[in-house]
Amino acid sequence: MPARARGCLRDDGTMQQRLGRVELSDGSGLTYAMVGTGRPLVYVSGWLTHLELGWELAPERALYESLARGCQLVRYDRAGCGLSDPTDRPPSLAFELEQLDTVASVLETTSFDLMGISMGAPVALAWAAAHPETVRRLVLYGGWAQGQDLSPPAVQAHVLGLIESHWGLGSDVLTDIFAPDFDSSMRAAFGRYQRASSSAAAAAALLEMSYQLDVSDLLTSVLTPTLVLHRADDRAAPRTQAQALAEGINGSELVMLAGRSHLPYAGDRDELVRAVRRFLGLPSLGRAAQALTPRQREVAALVSAGCTNREIAERLHINERSAEGHVERIRIRLGFRSRAQIAAWFVAQRDEP
């Protein structure tokens, strides 16, 4: 029996993900996370993930919290990544679909919304084609119909060789491709995140599979209402692949977003969230998206008073790392770049009549 998880709110109003485990047919375990309540939105992630580290990465967590308001967001680490067990099974579309099926078995409903990101997009598409009765709405972001067309064969071989021979350098190069809008500190953090999520061998095997994925013959079989989202200047997946998806899926909606970052939480995250929530019939976050929890307002007040993270921690009786996390989440939620902007915003809010 799978271990069930439920998303919940902490006493201070912030979202808290809950982790669960489920077993594949070979007995190995997958770890999944749930956050929020309501109709399930199953999220098939891209290349490498780590449920805990991703939740700690402020831009990534901000995306998940924004998607989970009004629904139950369900994510999972695929086999060989993050908190899920290592595996000797070679990556394949069939194995990806088995993992998705296993995670879907923990839901209390047989129908859910499905969102595929990057490499997860062709996987989600293949699921919707095979199981149309289970998918209410399908969202494909940064995906493709034919992986071999993502880049020239020589470039693909070079990237795979770099990952296998020097995982540190390879992860840094891919960070530059996936998230050119990240600043230097966030790029460094994401590079470490990738390396902590998977071994070099597993990372290379999964990326090689992504280049081999071809779902072009399944496009006409997708009967689910579908939204295709793509950044116009995506450096990892050309916009022509999004156009191929939209043209092949009857009645689908194509939305091109401005930007060049492949990661959904890099660049203009809010515009992406608005498009997804509208399509899924979730209420617009509007100004509420920028609303802070009571705890975050306490932290913002202390930032405006000139307190350091250590001083905030002492005042609120929390550890310094938690204080730093609160400040970073406030910055991300409000779309600011500095503590000074947080302080100015708080003063302006306080002084409003």
C-alpha positions, 0 to 999 in steps of 0.5 A: 500500500502506498504511504499517503501524504497531504499538503497543509498549511503551517500555523503561520499560513505558509504552505507545507509540502508533505512527502509520501512513498509508493512502490514500483513493480520491481519493489523500488520506491518513488517519493512524491509530494503533495501541497494544497487542497482541491482537485489534483494537478499532477506535475510531471517534472523535467530532467532532474528533480529533488523534492526537498531541495526544490522546495528550498529553492525560493523561485521553484517553491514560489511557482509551486505555491502559486500553482497549488492555491485552490488545488492539490499539486502532486509532484514526484522524483522520478527513479534515480533522482532526488529522494526516490530510489536508484534504479538499474532500469534504463530510462524509457517512455514506458518506464516514465509512464509506469512511474506516473501510473504508480503516483496517480494510484495514490489519488482519491480520484481517477480524474485529474489535471496533468501538467508536463514540464520540459522532458515531462511534457512528452511523457504527460502527452503520451499518458493523455493519449493512452488514458484520455478518461483520466485527464481533465485538462492537459498543460504542456510547458517547454516540451517537444514532439521530437527530441532529436530536433532539439539540437544538432546531433553533434551538440547533443553528443558533446553535452552528454559527454560533458556530463559523463566526464565532468558533472560539475562543469556539465551542470554549470553549462546546462544551468546557463542554458536552462536559466540564463535569467538567474543571477550568478548566485542563483545559477551556482545554487541551481548547479549544486541542486542538479548535482545533488539530484542525480549521479552523472551517469543517471543524469546523462542517461535521462538526458539521452532519453529526452533526445530520443523521445518522439511522440509525434505519432501520438498528437492526433490521439490527444482528445483532452483540452490542451494548453501548450506554453512555451517561451519564445526564445527558449534556449533549450527547446526551440519554439518550433517544437511547441508549434508542432505540438499545438498544430498536431493536437486538435483544438489545443491552445498555444501561448507564447511567453516572452523570455529565454529561460527553459525552467518555468520558475526562471524569468517571468514566472507570474505570467506562466502561472496566470496562463495555467490557472486561467486554463485550469479554471482556478481563480486568478491570484491577482493581488493575493499573489503578492500578499504575505503571510502573517509571519512574512509580514513580521519578517518584512517589518524587521527588514524595514527596521534594518535587522540582519537575518541573525537579528530577525532569527533572535527576535522571532526565536527561529534559526538564522537559516529560517530567517534567511528563507523567509526573506528570500521568499518575500523577495521572490513573492513580491518580485524584488531584487533586494532587502531595500526594496522589501523595506520600502514596500513595507513602509509604503504599505504601512503608511497607506491610509 
